[in-house]
């Protein structure tokens, strides 16, 4: 059992997501940065999809009510246990009464706290993931609050390990995202498509788990920005009438009536979700065959990460 002493600005329970419900208007939710989430779970001996915590910009302060094993990954944020510095991307053992605190992110936006055994809240529609707008999953469908108590599942024995430095992501700076143009790229002028691919766009503070709102050179439509509503994929880049792109993320709506100039490839979604307000993003187009190849390479790289034993 873990008790929440301070929840942070937005900390939620997430697992790998709620599949098969978009037809009912329910998004998958789950972690914005899937690779960091998976590696945290591996560090504590969990299956990749076990429920863990996702925090935003600043982490929570938690107290172990029983001995447990944790790991923190994702955004670069300071971690302390009983006020003593502790490493991220590393298996950490807590005794009953120990207090872990995670400070403000120095780089990146979203971090992950995996606990051996997983967060054992009740599944909703087959998933423990929190969907905030739908008030579904996690702890009563909301972000964590002070004095919440988080039950833990049966834990496997977790050996002390760490993620090698080379396998840890680096956040910050100008980021280039791979996109496949379409499905409505033909609804933009040639100049508009060139503007989209040749310009830098700044992440706005209004961004959230639903989508990253961007600001930059206006993207020109060829014949209006409205279409008959159709399905929205992860990473779809909507461009409403103001010509400013919105990259849709894990809590996106299921359908929408704005033109979509491109789709960010799934292996680059974490880079969108880890970009702080004010950070600049650029887009580069790849074809579908290249996107498939890059996805296979990304999946293989994650599968190949060998956690290092700690003596």
C-alpha positions as CSV (number, residue, x, y, z in Angstrom):
1,X,0.0,0.0,0.0
2,X,1.2,3.5,-0.8
3,X,-0.3,6.7,0.6
4,X,-0.3,10.0,-1.3
5,X,1.0,12.8,0.9
6,X,1.1,15.4,-2.0
7,X,-0.3,14.5,-5.4
8,X,1.6,16.9,-7.6
9,X,-0.3,19.0,-10.3
10,X,-1.6,16.0,-12.2
11,X,-0.7,12.4,-11.3
12,X,-2.8,9.6,-12.6
13,X,-2.9,5.8,-12.7
14,X,-2.2,4.5,-16.2
15,X,-1.6,1.1,-17.8
16,X,-1.0,0.5,-21.5
17,X,-4.5,1.7,-22.4
18,X,-8.1,0.8,-23.0
19,X,-8.4,-0.9,-26.4
20,X,-11.5,-1.4,-28.5
21,X,-13.6,1.4,-27.1
22,X,-13.0,4.3,-29.6
23,X,-16.3,3.3,-31.4
24,X,-18.1,4.4,-28.3
25,X,-16.2,7.7,-28.0
26,X,-13.8,6.4,-25.3
27,X,-10.1,7.0,-26.1
28,X,-7.3,4.5,-25.1
29,X,-5.6,6.8,-22.6
30,X,-2.5,5.1,-21.2
31,X,1.0,6.6,-21.0
32,X,2.0,9.4,-23.3
33,X,5.6,8.2,-23.2
34,X,5.1,4.4,-23.6
35,X,8.8,3.5,-23.7
36,X,9.6,5.2,-20.4
37,X,6.5,3.6,-18.9
38,X,7.5,0.1,-20.0
39,X,11.1,0.5,-18.8
40,X,10.0,1.6,-15.3
41,X,7.8,-1.5,-15.1
42,X,10.7,-3.8,-16.2
43,X,12.9,-2.3,-13.5
44,X,10.5,-3.5,-10.7
45,X,9.8,-6.9,-12.3
46,X,6.3,-6.1,-13.6
47,X,4.9,-7.1,-17.0
48,X,5.1,-4.2,-19.4
49,X,1.4,-3.3,-19.1
50,X,1.1,-3.2,-15.3
51,X,-0.6,-0.1,-13.9
52,X,1.8,2.6,-12.8
53,X,1.7,6.4,-12.1
54,X,2.2,9.2,-14.7
55,X,3.0,12.6,-13.3
56,X,3.1,15.9,-15.1
57,X,5.7,18.7,-14.6
58,X,6.2,17.8,-10.9
59,X,5.9,14.5,-9.2
60,X,4.1,13.5,-6.0
61,X,5.2,12.9,-2.5
62,X,4.4,9.3,-1.5
63,X,4.8,7.2,1.7
64,X,5.3,3.5,1.7
65,X,2.8,1.9,4.1
66,X,4.4,-1.5,3.5
67,X,7.9,-2.4,2.1
68,X,7.9,-2.0,-1.7
69,X,10.1,-1.6,-4.8
70,X,9.7,1.4,-7.1
71,X,11.4,2.9,-10.2
72,X,11.1,6.4,-11.7
73,X,11.6,7.1,-15.4
74,X,10.6,9.6,-18.1
75,X,11.0,13.3,-17.4
76,X,14.3,14.4,-15.8
77,X,13.2,15.2,-12.3
78,X,15.0,15.0,-8.9
79,X,14.0,12.1,-6.6
80,X,14.6,11.9,-2.9
81,X,13.9,9.1,-0.3
82,X,13.7,10.4,3.2
83,X,15.3,13.7,1.9
84,X,18.3,11.8,0.5
85,X,18.9,12.0,-3.3
86,X,18.0,8.8,-5.1
87,X,18.6,7.8,-8.8
88,X,16.0,7.6,-11.6
89,X,15.9,4.8,-14.1
90,X,16.9,2.5,-11.3
91,X,15.3,0.0,-9.0
92,X,14.6,1.5,-5.5
93,X,13.7,-0.4,-2.3
94,X,11.5,1.4,0.2
95,X,10.8,0.2,3.8
96,X,7.5,0.9,5.6
97,X,7.4,4.6,6.5
98,X,9.9,5.7,3.8
99,X,8.8,8.9,1.9
100,X,9.7,9.4,-1.7
101,X,9.4,12.9,-3.2
102,X,9.8,13.8,-6.9
103,X,10.5,17.5,-7.7
104,X,9.9,19.7,-10.8
105,X,11.0,18.3,-14.1
106,X,14.2,19.9,-15.4
107,X,13.7,18.4,-18.9
108,X,10.6,16.7,-20.2
109,X,7.1,16.9,-19.0
110,X,5.8,13.5,-17.9
111,X,7.4,11.0,-15.6
112,X,6.5,7.5,-14.5
113,X,6.5,5.7,-11.1
114,X,6.2,1.9,-11.3
115,X,5.7,-0.2,-8.2
116,X,6.4,-3.9,-8.0
117,X,3.0,-5.7,-8.3
118,X,1.4,-2.7,-10.1
119,X,-1.2,-0.3,-8.8
120,X,-4.2,-2.6,-8.1
121,X,-7.2,-0.4,-8.7
122,X,-10.3,-1.9,-10.3
123,X,-10.3,-2.2,-14.1
124,X,-12.9,-0.3,-16.1
125,X,-13.7,-1.7,-19.5
126,X,-10.7,-3.9,-19.3
127,X,-8.2,-1.2,-18.2
128,X,-6.9,0.6,-15.1
129,X,-6.0,3.7,-17.2
130,X,-7.4,7.0,-16.1
131,X,-9.5,9.0,-18.6
132,X,-9.9,12.3,-16.9
133,X,-12.6,13.8,-19.1
134,X,-14.7,10.7,-18.9
135,X,-14.1,10.3,-15.1
136,X,-13.1,6.7,-15.8
137,X,-10.5,4.3,-14.5
138,X,-7.7,4.8,-12.0
139,X,-8.8,6.3,-8.7
140,X,-12.5,7.2,-9.2
141,X,-11.6,8.6,-12.7
142,X,-9.6,11.5,-11.4
143,X,-6.1,12.6,-10.7
144,X,-4.6,11.6,-7.4
145,X,-5.5,13.6,-4.3
146,X,-3.9,13.9,-0.9
147,X,-4.5,10.9,1.4
148,X,-5.4,8.6,-1.4
149,X,-4.2,5.0,-0.7
150,X,-3.0,3.0,-3.6
151,X,-3.3,-0.8,-3.2
152,X,-0.6,-2.9,-4.8
153,X,-0.8,-6.3,-6.6
154,X,1.3,-9.4,-5.9
155,X,4.9,-8.5,-6.5
156,X,7.5,-10.6,-8.2
157,X,11.0,-10.6,-6.8
158,X,12.8,-7.6,-8.4
159,X,16.6,-7.6,-8.6
160,X,18.2,-4.1,-8.3
161,X,18.9,-3.0,-11.8
162,X,19.3,0.2,-13.8
163,X,18.6,1.3,-17.4
164,X,21.9,2.0,-19.3
165,X,22.7,5.6,-20.0
166,X,22.6,5.0,-23.7
167,X,19.0,3.7,-23.5
168,X,17.7,6.7,-21.6
169,X,16.0,9.4,-23.6
170,X,17.2,13.0,-23.6
171,X,14.5,15.7,-23.7
172,X,14.7,19.4,-24.6
173,X,15.9,21.4,-27.5
174,X,14.3,21.7,-30.9
175,X,12.7,18.3,-31.8
176,X,12.0,16.8,-35.3
177,X,8.9,14.6,-35.6
178,X,8.4,12.1,-38.4
179,X,5.0,12.4,-40.0
180,X,3.0,10.7,-42.8
181,X,1.1,13.3,-44.8
182,X,-2.6,13.0,-44.9
183,X,-5.4,11.9,-44.7
184,X,-6.5,15.4,-45.8
185,X,-3.2,16.9,-47.1
186,X,-5.0,17.7,-50.3
187,X,-7.2,20.2,-48.4
188,X,-4.2,22.5,-48.0
189,X,-2.4,24.7,-50.5
190,X,1.0,23.5,-51.7
191,X,2.4,26.6,-49.9
192,X,0.6,25.5,-46.8
193,X,2.1,22.0,-46.9
194,X,5.6,23.6,-47.4
195,X,5.0,25.9,-44.5
196,X,4.1,23.0,-42.2
197,X,7.2,21.0,-43.2
198,X,9.7,24.0,-43.3
199,X,8.6,25.8,-40.1
200,X,9.2,25.5,-36.3
201,X,6.1,25.4,-34.1
202,X,6.1,26.3,-30.4
203,X,4.3,24.2,-27.8
204,X,1.6,26.2,-26.0
205,X,0.8,25.9,-22.3
206,X,-2.8,24.8,-23.2
207,X,-1.4,21.4,-24.2
208,X,-2.6,18.3,-22.3
209,X,-3.1,14.6,-22.7
210,X,-5.7,15.2,-25.3
211,X,-3.5,17.2,-27.6
212,X,-0.4,19.4,-28.0
213,X,-1.4,22.9,-29.2
214,X,1.2,24.6,-31.3
215,X,1.9,28.1,-32.5
216,X,3.8,29.2,-35.5
217,X,3.5,30.2,-39.2
218,X,-0.1,29.9,-40.4
219,X,-0.8,26.8,-42.5
220,X,-3.1,27.8,-45.5
221,X,-6.1,25.7,-46.4
222,X,-7.1,25.2,-50.0
223,X,-10.9,25.1,-49.5
224,X,-11.9,25.6,-45.9
225,X,-10.9,23.8,-42.7
226,X,-14.1,21.9,-42.1
227,X,-14.8,18.3,-43.2
228,X,-17.4,15.7,-42.5
229,X,-16.3,14.3,-39.1
230,X,-14.2,11.2,-39.4
231,X,-12.0,9.0,-37.1
232,X,-8.9,10.4,-35.5
233,X,-5.7,8.4,-35.1
234,X,-3.0,8.8,-32.5
235,X,-0.8,11.6,-33.6
236,X,-3.3,13.2,-36.1
237,X,-2.3,16.8,-36.8
238,X,-5.5,18.8,-37.0
239,X,-5.4,22.3,-38.5
240,X,-8.5,24.4,-37.6
241,X,-9.4,27.7,-39.2
242,X,-6.7,29.7,-37.5
243,X,-4.0,27.6,-39.3
244,X,-2.3,26.5,-36.1
245,X,-1.6,22.7,-35.8
246,X,-2.8,20.5,-32.9
247,X,-1.2,17.1,-32.4
248,X,-3.7,14.7,-30.9
249,X,-2.6,12.4,-28.2
250,X,-3.8,9.5,-26.0
251,X,-6.9,11.1,-24.6
252,X,-8.0,12.5,-28.0
253,X,-11.6,12.6,-29.2
254,X,-12.7,9.7,-31.4
255,X,-13.9,11.8,-34.3
256,X,-13.4,15.3,-35.5
257,X,-14.4,17.7,-38.3
258,X,-11.1,19.7,-38.8
259,X,-8.8,18.9,-41.7
260,X,-5.7,16.7,-40.7
261,X,-2.6,17.6,-42.7
262,X,-0.5,14.7,-41.4
263,X,-0.1,12.1,-38.7
264,X,2.9,11.9,-36.3
265,X,4.3,8.4,-36.3
266,X,3.6,6.5,-33.1
267,X,7.3,6.1,-32.2
268,X,7.6,9.9,-32.0
269,X,4.5,10.5,-29.8
270,X,6.6,10.5,-26.7
271,X,8.7,13.4,-28.1
272,X,5.5,15.4,-28.4
273,X,4.3,14.6,-24.9
274,X,7.7,15.4,-23.4
275,X,8.0,18.8,-25.0
276,X,7.6,21.7,-22.5
277,X,5.6,24.8,-23.3
278,X,7.9,27.1,-25.3
279,X,9.9,24.2,-26.9
280,X,9.9,24.1,-30.7
281,X,8.8,21.2,-32.8
282,X,9.5,20.6,-36.5
283,X,8.0,18.1,-38.9
284,X,9.6,15.9,-41.6
285,X,7.6,13.7,-44.0
286,X,8.2,10.0,-44.5
287,X,6.2,7.6,-46.6
288,X,4.2,4.7,-45.1
289,X,6.9,2.1,-45.9
290,X,9.5,4.1,-44.1
291,X,7.2,4.7,-41.2
292,X,6.7,0.9,-40.9
293,X,10.4,0.2,-41.0
294,X,11.1,2.9,-38.4
295,X,8.4,1.5,-36.1
296,X,9.9,-2.0,-36.3
297,X,13.3,-0.5,-35.5
298,X,11.9,1.4,-32.5
299,X,10.1,-1.7,-31.2
300,X,13.3,-3.7,-31.6
301,X,15.4,-1.1,-29.8
302,X,13.0,-1.2,-26.8
303,X,13.0,-5.0,-26.7
304,X,16.8,-5.1,-26.8
305,X,17.3,-2.8,-23.8
306,X,19.3,-4.9,-21.3
307,X,18.9,-3.7,-17.7
308,X,22.2,-3.6,-15.8
309,X,22.5,-5.4,-12.5
310,X,23.5,-3.3,-9.5
311,X,26.0,-5.0,-7.2
